[in-house]
């Protein structure tokens, strides 16, 4: 079995709400990430298993945030880790079959993620976002650099919505990650597919 790598011209939706993620899948999102920073392990596992079950209804890639051990336990497709966790450590836990994603904020971190065997990276936050308080936005510069210099699927994320997605796509982003704009999934996907034509 080879790892699934759908990260081209797709919408990647991040939420702590199972209902929101299911709706995003119904609206066409190919990848969803469960990011629950406040729930205990049992709650997160229950949510994760509900999403795993939903793959019988519709095909999509399910990523769990931050916890490789829980990702394996839940049967997720992969795990996404931040700069506070080693990509190599995450890979050692999830094995070769699962997807490992890595948060990056600059080219050096992107290169390191490739070296350490990440399957995809996120580039951001592109714009200031309340989901990452205190984290300065990287702007479109890094999105552009990643598209030009890094041979790895990249998900541009951070404050992206219908008002600014066209600029992010023009900078070279192929897959767009959204948190608060998930209810606009249908229209966001239209823009992504149009930019890919």
GUDOZA-63287 format. One line per field, with one value per residue: residue number from 0; residue in three letters; z, x, y of N, C-alpha, C in turn. Coordinates in nm, 4 decimals. Atoms other than C-alpha are relative to their C-alpha. Layout:
N
n: [NUM / ...]
res: [ALA / ...]
nz: [Z / ...]
nx: [X / ...]
ny: [Y / ...]
caz: [Z / ...]
cax: [X / ...]
cay: [Y / ...]
cz: [Z / ...]
cx: [X / ...]
cy: [Y / ...]
# end
This chain:
197
n: [0 / 1 / 2 / 3 / 4 / 5 / 6 / 7 / 8 / 9 / 10 / 11 / 12 / 13 / 14 / 15 / 16 / 17 / 18 / 19 / 20 / 21 / 22 / 23 / 24 / 25 / 26 / 27 / 28 / 29 / 30 / 31 / 32 / 33 / 34 / 35 / 36 / 37 / 38 / 39 / 40 / 41 / 42 / 43 / 44 / 45 / 46 / 47 / 48 / 49 / 50 / 51 / 52 / 53 / 54 / 55 / 56 / 57 / 58 / 59 / 60 / 61 / 62 / 63 / 64 / 65 / 66 / 67 / 68 / 69 / 70 / 71 / 72 / 73 / 74 / 75 / 76 / 77 / 78 / 79 / 80 / 81 / 82 / 83 / 84 / 85 / 86 / 87 / 88 / 89 / 90 / 91 / 92 / 93 / 94 / 95 / 96 / 97 / 98 / 99 / 100 / 101 / 102 / 103 / 104 / 105 / 106 / 107 / 108 / 109 / 110 / 111 / 112 / 113 / 114 / 115 / 116 / 117 / 118 / 119 / 120 / 121 / 122 / 123 / 124 / 125 / 126 / 127 / 128 / 129 / 130 / 131 / 132 / 133 / 134 / 135 / 136 / 137 / 138 / 139 / 140 / 141 / 142 / 143 / 144 / 145 / 146 / 147 / 148 / 149 / 150 / 151 / 152 / 153 / 154 / 155 / 156 / 157 / 158 / 159 / 160 / 161 / 162 / 163 / 164 / 165 / 166 / 167 / 168 / 169 / 170 / 171 / 172 / 173 / 174 / 175 / 176 / 177 / 178 / 179 / 180 / 181 / 182 / 183 / 184 / 185 / 186 / 187 / 188 / 189 / 190 / 191 / 192 / 193 / 194 / 195 / 196]
res: [UNK / UNK / UNK / UNK / UNK / UNK / UNK / UNK / UNK / UNK / UNK / UNK / UNK / UNK / UNK / UNK / UNK / UNK / UNK / UNK / UNK / UNK / UNK / UNK / UNK / UNK / UNK / UNK / UNK / UNK / UNK / UNK / UNK / UNK / UNK / UNK / UNK / UNK / UNK / UNK / UNK / UNK / UNK / UNK / UNK / UNK / UNK / UNK / UNK / UNK / UNK / UNK / UNK / UNK / UNK / UNK / UNK / UNK / UNK / UNK / UNK / UNK / UNK / UNK / UNK / UNK / UNK / UNK / UNK / UNK / UNK / UNK / UNK / UNK / UNK / UNK / UNK / UNK / UNK / UNK / UNK / UNK / UNK / UNK / UNK / UNK / UNK / UNK / UNK / UNK / UNK / UNK / UNK / UNK / UNK / UNK / UNK / UNK / UNK / UNK / UNK / UNK / UNK / UNK / UNK / UNK / UNK / UNK / UNK / UNK / UNK / UNK / UNK / UNK / UNK / UNK / UNK / UNK / UNK / UNK / UNK / UNK / UNK / UNK / UNK / UNK / UNK / UNK / UNK / UNK / UNK / UNK / UNK / UNK / UNK / UNK / UNK / UNK / UNK / UNK / UNK / UNK / UNK / UNK / UNK / UNK / UNK / UNK / UNK / UNK / UNK / UNK / UNK / UNK / UNK / UNK / UNK / UNK / UNK / UNK / UNK / UNK / UNK / UNK / UNK / UNK / UNK / UNK / UNK / UNK / UNK / UNK / UNK / UNK / UNK / UNK / UNK / UNK / UNK / UNK / UNK / UNK / UNK / UNK / UNK / UNK / UNK / UNK / UNK / UNK / UNK / UNK / UNK / UNK / UNK / UNK / UNK]
nz: [0.0000 / -0.0012 / -0.0720 / 0.0856 / 0.0097 / 0.0818 / -0.0274 / 0.1178 / 0.0386 / -0.0935 / -0.1183 / -0.1224 / -0.1026 / -0.1367 / -0.0996 / -0.1154 / 0.0089 / 0.0932 / 0.0907 / 0.0966 / 0.0902 / 0.0868 / 0.0956 / 0.0959 / 0.0888 / 0.0850 / 0.0930 / 0.0958 / -0.0536 / 0.0141 / -0.1193 / -0.1201 / -0.1179 / -0.1310 / -0.0890 / -0.1243 / -0.0961 / -0.1385 / -0.0404 / -0.0541 / 0.0965 / 0.0295 / 0.0858 / 0.1321 / 0.0619 / 0.0410 / 0.1187 / 0.1085 / 0.0481 / 0.0747 / 0.1324 / 0.0681 / 0.0457 / 0.1078 / 0.1272 / 0.0704 / 0.0705 / 0.1066 / -0.0101 / -0.0288 / -0.0812 / -0.1365 / -0.0739 / -0.1398 / -0.0386 / -0.1205 / -0.0823 / 0.0840 / -0.0666 / 0.0118 / 0.1430 / 0.0272 / -0.0752 / 0.0604 / 0.1389 / 0.0893 / 0.1152 / -0.0285 / -0.1134 / 0.0317 / -0.1181 / 0.0056 / -0.0138 / -0.1340 / 0.0032 / 0.1100 / 0.1063 / -0.0102 / -0.1130 / 0.0422 / 0.0952 / -0.0742 / -0.0693 / 0.0916 / 0.0994 / 0.1369 / 0.0801 / -0.0294 / 0.0446 / -0.1028 / 0.0439 / -0.0882 / 0.0046 / 0.0261 / 0.0079 / 0.0911 / 0.0931 / -0.0723 / -0.0657 / 0.1082 / 0.0468 / -0.1072 / 0.0009 / 0.1129 / -0.0383 / -0.1057 / 0.0537 / -0.0058 / 0.1253 / 0.0440 / -0.0990 / 0.0076 / 0.0090 / -0.0589 / 0.0474 / 0.1097 / -0.0562 / -0.1451 / -0.0292 / -0.1428 / -0.0425 / -0.0362 / -0.0591 / -0.0279 / 0.1094 / 0.1077 / 0.1299 / 0.0879 / 0.1249 / 0.1221 / 0.0389 / -0.0240 / 0.0881 / 0.1302 / -0.0103 / -0.0118 / 0.1319 / 0.0929 / -0.0432 / -0.0779 / 0.0737 / -0.0971 / -0.0061 / -0.1040 / -0.0298 / -0.0508 / -0.1039 / -0.0912 / 0.0322 / 0.1411 / 0.0213 / 0.1365 / 0.0309 / 0.0339 / 0.0531 / 0.1366 / -0.0112 / -0.0505 / 0.1140 / 0.0979 / -0.0515 / 0.0277 / -0.0871 / 0.0711 / -0.0956 / -0.0954 / -0.1292 / -0.0650 / -0.1304 / -0.0210 / 0.1257 / 0.0494 / 0.0506 / 0.1403 / 0.0691 / 0.1400 / 0.0786 / -0.0088 / 0.0915 / 0.1368 / 0.0277 / 0.0068 / 0.1265 / 0.1096 / 0.0056 / 0.0485 / 0.1431]
nx: [0.0842 / -0.0761 / 0.0704 / 0.0835 / -0.0530 / 0.0989 / -0.0110 / -0.0164 / 0.1249 / 0.1024 / 0.0329 / -0.0381 / 0.0783 / -0.0439 / 0.1016 / 0.0169 / 0.1381 / 0.0217 / 0.1097 / -0.0550 / -0.0894 / 0.0850 / 0.0650 / -0.1037 / -0.0176 / 0.1200 / -0.0126 / -0.1070 / -0.1376 / -0.0669 / -0.0804 / 0.0427 / -0.0837 / 0.0614 / -0.0917 / 0.0720 / -0.1054 / 0.0515 / 0.0620 / -0.0898 / -0.0335 / 0.1179 / 0.0884 / -0.0626 / 0.0035 / 0.1388 / 0.0214 / -0.0836 / 0.0600 / 0.1212 / -0.0462 / -0.0502 / 0.1206 / 0.0652 / -0.0679 / 0.0787 / 0.1049 / -0.0667 / -0.1457 / -0.0767 / -0.1189 / 0.0218 / -0.1235 / 0.0183 / -0.1008 / -0.0849 / -0.0171 / -0.0236 / 0.0467 / 0.1461 / 0.0308 / -0.0109 / 0.1071 / 0.1299 / 0.0058 / -0.0043 / -0.0905 / -0.1275 / -0.0111 / -0.0666 / -0.0741 / -0.0550 / -0.1441 / -0.0386 / -0.0208 / -0.0843 / 0.0629 / -0.0566 / 0.0668 / 0.1375 / -0.0066 / -0.0337 / 0.1210 / 0.1100 / -0.0443 / -0.0229 / 0.1227 / 0.0824 / -0.0442 / -0.0496 / -0.0049 / -0.0830 / 0.0169 / -0.1236 / 0.0175 / -0.1012 / -0.0632 / -0.0889 / 0.0843 / 0.0549 / -0.1075 / -0.0232 / 0.1152 / -0.0225 / -0.1135 / 0.0442 / 0.0969 / 0.1419 / 0.0734 / 0.0451 / -0.0229 / 0.0880 / -0.0756 / 0.0836 / 0.1271 / -0.0151 / 0.0509 / 0.0245 / 0.1183 / 0.0226 / -0.0302 / -0.1422 / -0.0316 / -0.1420 / -0.0839 / -0.0004 / 0.0259 / -0.1163 / 0.0345 / -0.0012 / -0.1400 / -0.0384 / 0.0845 / -0.0654 / -0.1292 / 0.0266 / 0.0447 / -0.1133 / -0.1231 / 0.0178 / 0.0680 / 0.0843 / 0.1316 / 0.0066 / 0.1337 / -0.0046 / 0.1028 / -0.0111 / 0.0775 / 0.0415 / 0.1445 / 0.0378 / -0.0464 / -0.1427 / -0.0502 / -0.0517 / -0.1399 / -0.0794 / -0.0120 / -0.0882 / -0.1376 / -0.0509 / 0.0582 / 0.0846 / 0.1023 / 0.0286 / 0.0526 / 0.0850 / 0.0573 / 0.1262 / 0.0744 / 0.0415 / 0.1386 / -0.0067 / -0.0782 / 0.0397 / -0.0523 / -0.1463 / -0.0442 / 0.0163 / -0.1136 / -0.1214 / 0.0028 / -0.0114 / -0.1415 / -0.0808 / 0.0281]
ny: [-0.1213 / -0.1254 / -0.1053 / -0.0848 / -0.1364 / -0.0699 / -0.1433 / -0.0834 / -0.0671 / 0.0457 / -0.0795 / 0.0712 / -0.0692 / 0.0287 / -0.0363 / 0.0898 / 0.0470 / 0.1108 / -0.0390 / -0.0962 / 0.0728 / 0.0837 / -0.0902 / -0.0396 / 0.1157 / 0.0020 / -0.1130 / 0.0275 / -0.0048 / 0.1300 / 0.0259 / -0.0716 / 0.0194 / -0.0217 / -0.0721 / -0.0267 / -0.0369 / -0.0032 / 0.1266 / 0.1023 / 0.1044 / 0.0826 / -0.0803 / -0.0133 / 0.1325 / 0.0234 / -0.0837 / 0.0530 / 0.1260 / -0.0366 / -0.0441 / 0.1205 / 0.0715 / -0.0763 / 0.0305 / 0.1029 / -0.0739 / -0.0759 / 0.0081 / -0.1216 / 0.0254 / -0.0494 / -0.0286 / -0.0414 / -0.0984 / 0.0041 / 0.1198 / 0.1174 / 0.1216 / 0.0001 / 0.0152 / 0.1439 / 0.0656 / -0.0321 / 0.0458 / -0.1163 / 0.0140 / -0.0632 / -0.0925 / -0.1270 / -0.0456 / -0.1350 / -0.0120 / 0.0480 / 0.1442 / 0.0447 / 0.0781 / 0.1353 / 0.0666 / 0.0278 / 0.1112 / 0.1228 / 0.0442 / 0.0365 / 0.0966 / -0.0467 / -0.0064 / -0.1174 / -0.1320 / -0.0928 / -0.1387 / -0.0832 / -0.1450 / -0.0742 / -0.1457 / -0.0559 / 0.0939 / 0.0926 / 0.1006 / 0.0812 / 0.0903 / 0.0984 / 0.0924 / 0.0921 / 0.0843 / 0.0924 / 0.0945 / -0.0403 / 0.0218 / -0.1315 / -0.1053 / -0.1170 / -0.1249 / -0.1043 / -0.0543 / -0.0959 / -0.1256 / 0.0082 / 0.0804 / 0.0213 / 0.1369 / 0.0028 / -0.1301 / -0.0247 / 0.0478 / -0.0997 / 0.0616 / 0.0093 / -0.0682 / 0.0809 / 0.0257 / 0.1398 / 0.0827 / -0.0086 / 0.0709 / 0.1442 / 0.0470 / -0.0033 / 0.0674 / 0.1226 / 0.1062 / 0.0690 / -0.0643 / -0.1033 / -0.0524 / -0.1378 / -0.0110 / -0.1132 / -0.1193 / -0.0004 / 0.0102 / -0.0406 / -0.1356 / -0.0061 / 0.1278 / -0.0124 / -0.0441 / 0.1128 / 0.0926 / -0.0647 / 0.0102 / 0.1344 / 0.1027 / 0.0974 / 0.0429 / -0.1067 / 0.0426 / -0.0996 / 0.0338 / -0.0715 / -0.0180 / 0.1318 / -0.0035 / -0.0445 / 0.1035 / 0.0186 / -0.1121 / 0.0045 / 0.1057 / -0.0510 / -0.0901 / 0.0838 / 0.0753 / -0.0971 / -0.0414 / 0.1133 / 0.0258]
caz: [0.0000 / -0.0877 / 0.1151 / -0.0229 / -0.1558 / -0.2679 / -0.1984 / -0.5427 / -0.6213 / -0.3128 / -0.0122 / 0.3303 / 0.6124 / 0.9772 / 1.2680 / 1.6139 / 1.5049 / 1.3493 / 1.2015 / 1.0353 / 0.8901 / 0.7582 / 0.5968 / 0.4345 / 0.2929 / 0.1633 / -0.0011 / -0.1774 / 0.0554 / -0.0109 / 0.3170 / 0.6674 / 0.9878 / 1.3342 / 1.5501 / 1.9029 / 2.1423 / 2.4464 / 2.4432 / 2.6464 / 2.4768 / 2.5017 / 2.3447 / 2.0602 / 1.9962 / 1.9797 / 1.7310 / 1.5266 / 1.5054 / 1.3907 / 1.1041 / 1.0204 / 0.9978 / 0.7687 / 0.5087 / 0.4333 / 0.3211 / 0.1187 / 0.0317 / 0.1895 / 0.3674 / 0.7438 / 0.9327 / 1.3109 / 1.4572 / 1.6976 / 1.8279 / 1.6267 / 1.8850 / 1.8814 / 1.4997 / 1.4833 / 1.7475 / 1.5663 / 1.2225 / 1.0719 / 0.7338 / 0.8885 / 1.1482 / 1.1280 / 1.3638 / 1.4462 / 1.4849 / 1.8461 / 1.7340 / 1.5207 / 1.1867 / 1.2354 / 1.5740 / 1.4263 / 1.1411 / 1.3863 / 1.5677 / 1.2698 / 1.0434 / 0.6714 / 0.5519 / 0.7187 / 0.6011 / 0.8064 / 0.7610 / 0.9043 / 0.9868 / 0.8346 / 0.8447 / 0.6129 / 0.3443 / 0.5867 / 0.7836 / 0.4562 / 0.3414 / 0.6779 / 0.6594 / 0.3168 / 0.4487 / 0.7435 / 0.5190 / 0.5580 / 0.2971 / 0.2855 / 0.4589 / 0.5539 / 0.4675 / 0.6908 / 0.8555 / 0.5290 / 0.7010 / 1.0667 / 1.2205 / 1.5634 / 1.5557 / 1.5868 / 1.8252 / 1.8532 / 1.5340 / 1.2797 / 0.9313 / 0.6719 / 0.3881 / 0.0267 / 0.0035 / 0.1585 / -0.0386 / -0.3549 / -0.2410 / -0.1458 / -0.4857 / -0.6626 / -0.4526 / -0.2583 / -0.4243 / -0.1791 / -0.1630 / 0.0317 / 0.1976 / 0.2288 / 0.5496 / 0.7832 / 0.7498 / 0.3955 / 0.2813 / -0.0273 / 0.0022 / -0.0470 / -0.1860 / -0.5446 / -0.4422 / -0.2579 / -0.5613 / -0.7865 / -0.5609 / -0.6530 / -0.3826 / -0.5097 / -0.1952 / 0.0441 / 0.4134 / 0.5890 / 0.9447 / 0.9789 / 0.6089 / 0.5909 / 0.5314 / 0.1969 / 0.0843 / -0.2388 / -0.3636 / -0.2389 / -0.4338 / -0.7463 / -0.7207 / -0.6601 / -0.9604 / -1.1805 / -1.0897 / -1.1843 / -1.5367]
cax: [0.0000 / 0.1340 / 0.0505 / -0.2280 / -0.1062 / -0.4053 / -0.2596 / -0.2962 / -0.5664 / -0.7618 / -0.9284 / -0.7982 / -1.0401 / -0.9335 / -1.1789 / -1.2479 / -1.6059 / -1.6874 / -2.0103 / -1.8184 / -1.5610 / -1.8290 / -2.0068 / -1.6799 / -1.6353 / -1.9927 / -1.9089 / -1.6087 / -1.3080 / -1.0548 / -0.8672 / -0.9843 / -0.7900 / -0.9332 / -0.7619 / -0.8986 / -0.6717 / -0.9011 / -1.0606 / -0.9194 / -0.7801 / -1.1048 / -1.3079 / -1.0603 / -1.0449 / -1.4233 / -1.4351 / -1.1534 / -1.3269 / -1.6480 / -1.4546 / -1.2798 / -1.6243 / -1.7444 / -1.4867 / -1.7209 / -1.9760 / -1.7389 / -1.3695 / -1.1481 / -0.8155 / -0.8383 / -0.5497 / -0.5299 / -0.3459 / -0.0511 / -0.0836 / 0.0813 / -0.0070 / -0.3740 / -0.3711 / -0.2589 / -0.5087 / -0.7969 / -0.7047 / -0.6503 / -0.4779 / -0.2115 / -0.0932 / 0.0067 / 0.2776 / 0.4095 / 0.7616 / 0.7528 / 0.7690 / 1.0264 / 0.9020 / 1.1316 / 0.9743 / 0.6248 / 0.7232 / 0.8736 / 0.5385 / 0.2999 / 0.5127 / 0.5731 / 0.2126 / 0.0616 / 0.0854 / 0.2992 / 0.2405 / 0.4580 / 0.3910 / 0.6534 / 0.6999 / 1.0009 / 1.2107 / 1.4654 / 1.1895 / 1.0363 / 1.3688 / 1.4166 / 1.0670 / 1.1525 / 1.4838 / 1.3048 / 1.0528 / 0.7338 / 0.4654 / 0.3399 / 0.3966 / 0.1762 / 0.3014 / 0.1749 / 0.0095 / -0.0274 / -0.2368 / -0.2933 / -0.5412 / -0.7031 / -0.6345 / -0.2614 / -0.2407 / 0.1034 / 0.2288 / 0.3339 / 0.1980 / 0.4515 / 0.2629 / 0.2616 / 0.6415 / 0.6862 / 0.3924 / 0.5711 / 0.9116 / 0.7650 / 0.5961 / 0.9229 / 1.1847 / 1.0289 / 0.9363 / 0.6643 / 0.2879 / 0.2227 / -0.0959 / -0.1198 / -0.3081 / -0.3825 / -0.6569 / -0.7488 / -1.1077 / -1.3034 / -1.1720 / -0.8063 / -0.7853 / -0.7242 / -0.4025 / -0.2812 / -0.3513 / -0.1764 / 0.1302 / 0.1526 / -0.0474 / -0.2115 / -0.3965 / -0.5625 / -0.6199 / -0.9068 / -1.0360 / -1.2985 / -1.3978 / -1.5052 / -1.8694 / -1.7566 / -1.6041 / -1.8020 / -1.7033 / -1.3436 / -1.3092 / -1.4443 / -1.1706 / -0.9011 / -1.0092 / -1.0383 / -0.6837 / -0.5603 / -0.7065]
cay: [0.0000 / 0.3422 / 0.6471 / 0.8621 / 1.1940 / 1.3928 / 1.7335 / 1.8887 / 2.1425 / 2.0479 / 2.2028 / 2.1012 / 2.1829 / 2.2012 / 2.1939 / 2.0527 / 1.9820 / 1.6451 / 1.7850 / 2.0694 / 1.8307 / 1.5943 / 1.8880 / 1.9959 / 1.6442 / 1.6509 / 1.9848 / 1.8334 / 1.8781 / 1.6000 / 1.6330 / 1.7139 / 1.7579 / 1.7119 / 1.9729 / 1.9622 / 2.1500 / 2.1249 / 1.7785 / 1.4911 / 1.1818 / 0.9815 / 1.2647 / 1.3127 / 0.9375 / 0.9182 / 1.2087 / 1.0568 / 0.7182 / 0.8857 / 1.0453 / 0.7165 / 0.5524 / 0.8315 / 0.7259 / 0.4352 / 0.6941 / 0.9127 / 0.8844 / 1.1499 / 1.1750 / 1.2115 / 1.3697 / 1.3980 / 1.6954 / 1.6686 / 1.3110 / 1.0293 / 0.7637 / 0.8588 / 0.8802 / 0.5169 / 0.4090 / 0.5801 / 0.4456 / 0.7927 / 0.8312 / 1.0463 / 1.2941 / 1.6598 / 1.7835 / 2.1282 / 2.2583 / 2.1371 / 1.7728 / 1.5978 / 1.4653 / 1.1648 / 1.0879 / 1.1140 / 0.8798 / 0.6285 / 0.6141 / 0.6000 / 0.3807 / 0.4028 / 0.3692 / 0.6758 / 1.0354 / 1.2750 / 1.6472 / 1.9226 / 2.2863 / 2.5163 / 2.8935 / 2.9367 / 2.7708 / 2.6208 / 2.4488 / 2.3294 / 2.1816 / 2.0130 / 1.8611 / 1.7114 / 1.5786 / 1.4187 / 1.2461 / 1.4513 / 1.3754 / 1.7319 / 2.0637 / 2.3533 / 2.7009 / 2.9749 / 3.1400 / 3.3323 / 3.6007 / 3.6851 / 3.4433 / 3.4083 / 3.0339 / 3.1113 / 3.4080 / 3.5632 / 3.3967 / 3.6582 / 3.5883 / 3.4756 / 3.6460 / 3.5289 / 3.5311 / 3.1877 / 3.0433 / 3.1589 / 3.0247 / 2.6864 / 2.6557 / 2.7409 / 2.5640 / 2.2762 / 1.9490 / 1.8515 / 1.9053 / 2.2255 / 2.3463 / 2.7248 / 2.8051 / 3.0921 / 3.3496 / 3.2423 / 3.2982 / 3.4062 / 3.7621 / 3.6660 / 3.3093 / 3.4264 / 3.6001 / 3.2889 / 3.0699 / 3.3215 / 3.2941 / 2.9262 / 2.7501 / 2.4310 / 2.3243 / 2.5651 / 2.5026 / 2.6764 / 2.6824 / 2.9534 / 2.9614 / 2.5954 / 2.6893 / 2.8390 / 2.5071 / 2.4800 / 2.8259 / 2.7920 / 2.4667 / 2.6326 / 2.8955 / 2.6298 / 2.4223 / 2.7316 / 2.8394 / 2.4910 / 2.5030]
cz: [0.0000 / 0.0703 / -0.0975 / -0.0041 / -0.0866 / -0.0077 / -0.1226 / -0.0395 / 0.0865 / 0.1112 / 0.1221 / 0.1145 / 0.1397 / 0.0991 / 0.1178 / -0.0035 / -0.1056 / -0.1029 / -0.1089 / -0.1032 / -0.0952 / -0.1071 / -0.1087 / -0.1007 / -0.0975 / -0.1064 / -0.0963 / 0.0509 / -0.0049 / 0.1263 / 0.1171 / 0.1148 / 0.1252 / 0.0900 / 0.1234 / 0.1098 / 0.1457 / 0.0483 / 0.0619 / -0.1032 / -0.0416 / -0.0954 / -0.1417 / -0.0743 / -0.0530 / -0.1281 / -0.1203 / -0.0587 / -0.0796 / -0.1428 / -0.0814 / -0.0567 / -0.1202 / -0.1357 / -0.0753 / -0.0831 / -0.1205 / 0.0141 / 0.0300 / 0.0835 / 0.1360 / 0.0755 / 0.1437 / 0.0369 / 0.1244 / 0.0645 / -0.0850 / 0.0609 / -0.0158 / -0.1464 / -0.0398 / 0.0639 / -0.0672 / -0.1410 / -0.0995 / -0.1182 / 0.0293 / 0.1200 / -0.0489 / 0.1272 / -0.0230 / 0.0128 / 0.1365 / 0.0038 / -0.1223 / -0.0999 / 0.0076 / 0.1130 / -0.0376 / -0.0947 / 0.0712 / 0.0687 / -0.0984 / -0.1055 / -0.1396 / -0.0795 / 0.0184 / -0.0485 / 0.1197 / -0.0621 / 0.1016 / -0.0207 / -0.0276 / -0.0197 / -0.0936 / -0.0801 / 0.0708 / 0.0680 / -0.1036 / -0.0497 / 0.1022 / 0.0027 / -0.1122 / 0.0364 / 0.1002 / -0.0442 / 0.0166 / -0.1361 / -0.0569 / 0.1093 / -0.0050 / -0.0010 / 0.0565 / 0.1404 / -0.1062 / 0.0469 / 0.1501 / 0.0247 / 0.1497 / 0.0455 / 0.0351 / 0.0600 / 0.0281 / -0.1095 / -0.1155 / -0.1337 / -0.0885 / -0.1333 / -0.1195 / -0.0438 / 0.0154 / -0.0858 / -0.1381 / -0.0007 / 0.0047 / -0.1353 / -0.0971 / 0.0370 / 0.0721 / -0.0776 / 0.0973 / -0.0051 / 0.1172 / 0.0129 / 0.0564 / 0.0986 / 0.0847 / -0.0496 / -0.1441 / -0.0095 / -0.1417 / -0.0388 / -0.0478 / -0.0665 / -0.1387 / -0.0008 / 0.0449 / -0.1123 / -0.1055 / 0.0428 / -0.0167 / 0.0880 / -0.0815 / 0.0921 / 0.1084 / 0.1274 / 0.0603 / 0.1333 / 0.0100 / -0.1262 / -0.0530 / -0.0565 / -0.1463 / -0.0882 / -0.1479 / -0.0889 / 0.0012 / -0.0982 / -0.1457 / -0.0394 / -0.0175 / -0.1343 / -0.1203 / -0.0171 / -0.0597 / -0.1501 / -0.0909]
cx: [0.0871 / -0.0833 / -0.0788 / 0.0592 / -0.0918 / 0.0206 / 0.0283 / -0.1356 / -0.1176 / -0.0245 / 0.0234 / -0.0670 / 0.0394 / -0.1073 / 0.0052 / -0.1377 / -0.0154 / -0.1063 / 0.0509 / 0.0896 / -0.0791 / -0.0671 / 0.0997 / 0.0252 / -0.1173 / 0.0065 / 0.1178 / 0.1426 / 0.0622 / 0.0751 / -0.0617 / 0.0937 / -0.0824 / 0.1049 / -0.0793 / 0.1031 / -0.0472 / -0.0571 / 0.1006 / 0.0162 / -0.1226 / -0.0957 / 0.0557 / -0.0048 / -0.1399 / -0.0320 / 0.0745 / -0.0628 / -0.1274 / 0.0368 / 0.0539 / -0.1185 / -0.0636 / 0.0668 / -0.0704 / -0.1108 / 0.0590 / 0.1519 / 0.0605 / 0.1200 / -0.0197 / 0.1323 / -0.0362 / 0.1142 / 0.0780 / 0.0315 / 0.0158 / -0.0554 / -0.1512 / -0.0432 / 0.0027 / -0.1171 / -0.1362 / -0.0153 / -0.0065 / 0.0931 / 0.1364 / -0.0073 / 0.0698 / 0.0682 / 0.0591 / 0.1507 / 0.0474 / 0.0184 / 0.0813 / -0.0804 / 0.0458 / -0.0666 / -0.1429 / -0.0021 / 0.0273 / -0.1242 / -0.1053 / 0.0393 / 0.0054 / -0.1283 / -0.0784 / 0.0646 / 0.0519 / 0.0086 / 0.0748 / -0.0296 / 0.1350 / -0.0320 / 0.1021 / 0.0664 / 0.0894 / -0.0800 / -0.0623 / 0.1014 / 0.0261 / -0.1116 / 0.0157 / 0.1093 / -0.0430 / -0.1140 / -0.1465 / -0.0651 / -0.0545 / 0.0355 / -0.1166 / 0.0900 / -0.0878 / 0.0453 / 0.0214 / -0.0438 / -0.0202 / -0.1305 / -0.0165 / 0.0287 / 0.1482 / 0.0404 / 0.1499 / 0.0935 / -0.0080 / -0.0258 / 0.1243 / -0.0266 / 0.0100 / 0.1412 / 0.0383 / -0.0835 / 0.0667 / 0.1310 / -0.0207 / -0.0399 / 0.1185 / 0.1124 / -0.0182 / -0.0811 / -0.0806 / -0.1379 / -0.0051 / -0.1426 / 0.0165 / -0.1153 / 0.0218 / -0.0748 / -0.0480 / -0.1516 / -0.0309 / 0.0552 / 0.1453 / 0.0554 / 0.0632 / 0.1473 / 0.0917 / 0.0221 / 0.0950 / 0.1468 / 0.0561 / -0.0559 / -0.0908 / -0.1135 / -0.0123 / -0.0597 / -0.0853 / -0.0514 / -0.1371 / -0.0857 / -0.0578 / -0.1418 / -0.0054 / 0.0700 / -0.0317 / 0.0613 / 0.1530 / 0.0551 / -0.0114 / 0.1201 / 0.1309 / 0.0050 / 0.0186 / 0.1452 / 0.0879 / -0.0169 / 0.1101]
cy: [0.1256 / 0.1059 / 0.0858 / 0.1399 / 0.0836 / 0.1512 / 0.0852 / 0.0553 / -0.0450 / 0.1016 / -0.0870 / 0.0756 / -0.0483 / 0.0451 / -0.0955 / -0.0643 / -0.1093 / 0.0378 / 0.0937 / -0.0704 / -0.0894 / 0.0864 / 0.0428 / -0.1125 / -0.0082 / 0.1095 / -0.0157 / 0.0064 / -0.1395 / -0.0404 / 0.0762 / -0.0337 / 0.0286 / 0.0640 / 0.0408 / 0.0235 / -0.0105 / -0.1328 / -0.0962 / -0.1119 / -0.0823 / 0.0726 / 0.0070 / -0.1338 / -0.0317 / 0.0790 / -0.0579 / -0.1263 / 0.0261 / 0.0427 / -0.1180 / -0.0791 / 0.0691 / -0.0237 / -0.1133 / 0.0659 / 0.0736 / -0.0143 / 0.1369 / -0.0397 / 0.0659 / 0.0088 / 0.0406 / 0.0938 / -0.0441 / -0.1344 / -0.1265 / -0.1288 / -0.0146 / -0.0190 / -0.1475 / -0.0738 / 0.0190 / -0.0564 / 0.1145 / -0.0291 / 0.0598 / 0.0911 / 0.1262 / 0.0500 / 0.1384 / -0.0010 / -0.0511 / -0.1522 / -0.0383 / -0.0839 / -0.1450 / -0.0782 / -0.0385 / -0.1205 / -0.1327 / -0.0575 / -0.0508 / -0.1034 / 0.0597 / 0.0228 / 0.1301 / 0.1293 / 0.0800 / 0.1392 / 0.0842 / 0.1484 / 0.0658 / 0.1481 / 0.0659 / -0.1119 / -0.1018 / -0.1105 / -0.0938 / -0.1023 / -0.1101 / -0.1048 / -0.1030 / -0.1000 / -0.1074 / -0.0916 / 0.0361 / -0.0256 / 0.1303 / 0.0992 / 0.0983 / 0.1221 / 0.1104 / 0.0376 / 0.1092 / 0.1385 / -0.0182 / -0.0754 / -0.0210 / -0.1433 / -0.0163 / 0.1348 / 0.0128 / -0.0480 / 0.0996 / -0.0685 / -0.0003 / 0.0704 / -0.0938 / -0.0375 / -0.1461 / -0.0965 / -0.0089 / -0.0806 / -0.1508 / -0.0578 / -0.0110 / -0.0967 / -0.1333 / -0.1034 / -0.0872 / 0.0664 / 0.0984 / 0.0515 / 0.1404 / 0.0173 / 0.1250 / 0.1214 / 0.0066 / -0.0176 / 0.0498 / 0.1364 / 0.0027 / -0.1268 / 0.0146 / 0.0422 / -0.1124 / -0.1020 / 0.0563 / -0.0084 / -0.1416 / -0.1094 / -0.0916 / -0.0470 / 0.1050 / -0.0604 / 0.1107 / -0.0531 / 0.0671 / 0.0099 / -0.1316 / -0.0007 / 0.0470 / -0.1025 / -0.0107 / 0.1086 / 0.0016 / -0.1036 / 0.0429 / 0.0854 / -0.0815 / -0.0718 / 0.0937 / 0.0433 / -0.1103 / -0.0250 / 0.0554]
# end
